């Protein structure tokens, strides 16, 4: 039997090697997972040309996955640094790498990723078109925009962010509604500007069926970009965001008819009390398609600490149904992140994802915490380090302030409740001051 995409295979009852691998990781019965893929509630981004991929599933009932953005810019062109970030991210367990390069030899970097990197690889073709054609934005033709989409698919990219929800109709509504921070999506702002200057319809919207044909041919997952995501708390849940989401829901149904897997991109900045409701709206409008969120950042006033604001929002979002968290680093809004920023961003996102998985009862999520609790009860420091989300930092902290007695820490010493409870319950005498 033959198939074109993971969704097509699932609908035919074909268990692919990618589904089998994901089912094993997620503690799912393969047939149960296959049904979720067939329905579109789980996506397995795996371009058939990305042969070194270690497949992962993205869906609200699976473990929450982490995406790491990186790539060169006009001010930071060091490809070796970006590759070092990729290695750090993969070593730390990030399931996805998104190449947002906007300068230099982008194709060589992209092909290197799909040839050597086992993580899911995503890109935003609209950025690359500006770099590749190297001409004024207004002069890029509709055909040229679409050719870049096909180029990325041929290069082995697993998912493509396509800013298709902002069309002439939604753009007109955006201009009428007014916003505090306008459009903050890079891709959204580019296609909006192109439509304004040319007077033409968004080519990704106008020729959406052609994009679906490309995705079907290579088994590329569509990540429907949120051009109108809110860039500040004041713009959250406004008419522009919601109207675009309605359009994305309509386009999701069209993609599924062609067996193309879909993810929906979600809000950026949003007050804490609006996040859960937004997740439910997305699930309703987009029929349970996996939701991919940037943060959301729950306050606008923490430059240098936005990995924390995003982790707070990400935990709430994932607990309420988001499937995929795009990490945010301390450098957000300030500069291109360095390796240390990447690490901080990944750790914050992993904490958020794991906390959400515990809250929504993802299979096996609590096991890790229970193992840590047992190690703490036994005062088994080596086991605690090994089980830490960041073993390197945990070891360094303990080493920086060694206790007098190895079975305690420098915070409590002989006052250690764990040590004293273990001893008293074992029938021993506890004498704190004279030990």
C-alpha positions, -999 to 999 in steps of 0.1 A, spaced: 0 0 0 12 35 -7 5 69 9 14 105 4 14 120 40 12 107 75 -25 118 76 -32 99 44 -15 68 58 -35 70 90 -68 73 71 -59 42 51 -50 23 83 -13 22 74 10 23 105 41 42 93 75 39 110 71 75 122 37 67 139 52 36 155 81 56 169 58 83 183 34 58 198 63 42 217 76 75 230 41 86 241 30 53 257 1 51 232 -14 21 214 -3 26 178 -39 23 165 -51 49 190 -24 73 178 -32 65 142 -68 76 147 -57 109 162 -34 115 132 -63 107 108 -85 132 126 -58 159 125 -56 162 163 -20 149 162 6 161 136 38 142 129 59 167 109 83 145 89 92 156 53 101 124 35 134 140 24 145 146 60 159 111 64 178 116 97 147 128 116 138 114 150 100 118 147 78 134 173 41 139 175 24 172 183 -10 172 199 -28 183 231 -30 147 245 7 141 239 37 155 258 40 192 251 68 199 226 94 227 225 105 247 194 137 267 193 140 296 170 174 306 156 191 317 124 213 345 110 204 381 107 221 411 90 237 421 122 247 385 133 259 364 104 279 337 122 267 303 109 290 284 132 274 301 162 240 292 149 250 256 144 264 255 180 230 267 192 214 239 172 236 213 189 229 228 223 192 227 217 191 191 205 214 180 234 189 196 258 160 178 243 143 204 221 121 185 197 121 212 170 144 238 154 130 267 134 154 284 111 144 321 108 175 332 89 171 365 72 206 370 58 234 352 40 236 318 25 203 306 40 199 276 17 232 260 27 223 263 64 188 250 58 201 220 39 227 213 65 200 212 91 178 187 72 208 165 63 223 163 98 198 174 125 174 148 140 150 174 153 119 186 134 129 215 111 106 244 104 111 276 83 92 307 72 96 309 34 85 345 33 117 356 51 138 337 27 121 351 -4 133 386 5 169 373 10 169 350 -20 155 374 -46 174 403 -32 152 430 -47 126 455 -34 96 439 -17 71 454 -42 89 437 -71 86 402 -58 59 384 -78 31 361 -66 48 333 -85 81 340 -68 66 338 -33 52 303 -42 85 291 -57 102 297 -24 76 275 -6 84 247 -30 122 252 -26 119 248 12 98 216 7 124 202 -16 151 210 9 135 186 34 118 211 58 92 194 80 69 223 86 64 256 70 49 287 86 27 303 59 11 336 67 -21 328 48 -47 341 73 -42 378 65 -59 385 32 -74 416 17 -105 413 38 -88 407 72 -62 434 63 -90 459 58 -105 450 91 -72 454 108 -68 489 95 -103 498 107 -99 484 141 -67 501 151 -41 486 174 -16 498 200 13 479 184 -1 471 149 13 439 133 43 425 152 47 393 131 77 397 108 60 376 81 27 392 87 41 427 83 59 417 51 29 403 33 7 431 46 31 456 32 33 437 -1 -5 437 -4 -7 474 3 20 483 -22 8 460 -50 -30 460 -44 -30 423 -50 -44 395 -28 -21 375 -5 -7 349 -29 -5 323 -2 -43 327 3 -52 331 -34 -33 300 -43 -37 280 -12 -46 248 -31 -12 249 -49 5 252 -15 -15 222 -3 -3 202 -34 33 210 -26 29 200 10 11 168 0 39 159 -24 67 161 2 46 155 33 52 189 48 31 200 77 15 234 74 19 258 103 -7 284 96 9 316 108 -8 342 129 1 375 112 -23 393 136 -10 378 169 -11 404 196 22 422 203 11 437 236 -16 430 263 -38 458 250 -42 441 216 -49 406 230 -81 389 218 -91 417 195 -111 415 164 -80 412 141 -67 382 160 -100 364 162 -110 371 126 -77 357 114 -83 326 136 -117 321 119 -99 322 85 -73 297 97 -101 273 108 -116 274 73 -82 268 58 -75 239 81 -106 221 68 -94 226 33 -59 212 41 -74 181 58 -94 174 27 -61 170 9 -46 149 37 -22 177 46 -13 180 83 -19 213 100 -8 233 131 -23 266 141 0 294 154 -13 313 184 -10 345 205 22 362 215 13 387 243 -18 380 264 -31 387 300 -30 355 321 -68 355 325 -74 353 287 -51 324 279 -73 294 287 -103 309 269 -82 315 238 -71 279 237 -107 267 238 -117 291 210 -89 277 189 -99 241 196 -134 250 186 -127 270 154 -99 247 142 -115 214 152 -87 203 176 -58 209 153 -25 212 173 -20 248 186 15 263 185 20 293 208 47 319 212 47 322 250 22 338 255 40 366 273 18 376 303 33 411 308 50 436 286 74 451 311 101 424 316 128 428 289 157 405 299 133 382 317 108 373 289 118 337 292 100 338 325 69 358 313 66 333 284 70 303 306 42 314 329 19 319 299 31 287 282 23 266 312 -13 279 313 -17 276 275 -4 240 274 -25 230 304 -55 244 286 -47 225 253 -18 240 235 5 214 220 37 232 210 56 259 228 79 282 209 106 291 234 114 327 243 148 337 256 160 365 279 171 383 247 135 386 234 128 422 221 165 431 227 189 412 204 197 379 187 201 353 215 235 338 222 242 302 234 235 311 271 202 328 262 192 297 242 199 275 272 178 297 295 150 298 270 149 261 266 150 254 303 121 278 310 100 263 282 107 228 293 96 236 328 64 252 314 57 222 292 63 196 319 42 215 344 14 216 319 17 179 311 14 170 348 -17 192 350 -35 176 321 -25 141 330 -2 132 301 8 96 302 40 91 322 45 128 329 45 125 367 69 96 368 99 119 365 87 140 395 81 109 416 116 96 409 130 130 420 109 129 452 122 94 461 158 105 455 152 135 478 137 113 505 168 91 503 191 121 503 206 106 471 223 136 457 237 119 426 203 107 416 189 142 422 214 157 399 208 131 372 171 137 374 173 175 373 161 194 343 195 211 343 220 187 360 249 210 353 234 239 372 222 217 401 257 203 406 273 237 404 250 252 430 257 225 455 294 226 448 295 263 454 285 260 490 295 226 503 278 216 536 297 204 567 279 170 564 275 155 529 240 142 536 226 177 541 229 210 523 242 244 534 206 257 538 195 234 567 225 214 578 214 193 609 180 210 608 173 190 576 137 178 579 142 149 555 173 136 574 156 139 608 123 123 597 142 93 581 161 88 614 132 92 638 110 69 617 138 43 618 137 44 656 169 65 659 175 94 683 175 128 668 198 154 685 203 184 663 228 207 681 253 182 695 259 162 664 
